[in-house]
Amino acid sequence: QVQLVESGGGLVQPGGSLRLSCAASGSIFTINAMGWYRQAPGKQRELVAGFTSDGNANYVHFVKGRFTISRDNAKNTVYLQMNSLKPEDTAVYYCNADLEIESGVRHYWGQGTQVTVSS
């Protein structure tokens, strides 16, 4: 069974750092795209950062310079290093991926990991 498993969320003070991980497991042929979204209470889910199918990293403007996305292709894992965290970064962070499996390309979401930035 193909799935995305996230880890690394938690409670951190403003200005602190967290590193999120998302591992894709199962019978995967290719990872076409992979990235991170977030959803704060009462708000819509929004893109934070991601890798496109051509390997380029994209960031939403309000995390540029603070967040860094990286990947380990051998482990089918993508990371999100979050520095200089602000209270407004508080949200559930979801991993998202377009994975090529035996039956074709499918879109997957992780279960989400809570990030809380508070003093």
Stockholm file with secondary structure:
# STOCKHOLM 1.0

chainA/1-119         QVQLVESGGGLVQPGGSLRLSCAASGSIFTINAMGWYRQAPGKQRELVAGFTSDGNANYVHFVKGRFTISRDNAKNTVYLQMNSLKPEDTAVYYCNADLEIESGVRHYWGQGTQVTVSS
#=GR chainA/1-119 SS CCEEEEECCEEECTTCCEEEEEEEESSCSEEEEEEEEEECTTSCCEEEEEECTTSCEEECGGGTTTEEEEEEGGGTEEEEEECSCCGGGCEEEEEEEEEEETTEEEEEECCCEEEEECC
#=GC SS_cons         CCEEEEECCEEECTTCCEEEEEEEESSCSEEEEEEEEEECTTSCCEEEEEECTTSCEEECGGGTTTEEEEEEGGGTEEEEEECSCCGGGCEEEEEEEEEEETTEEEEEECCCEEEEECC
//
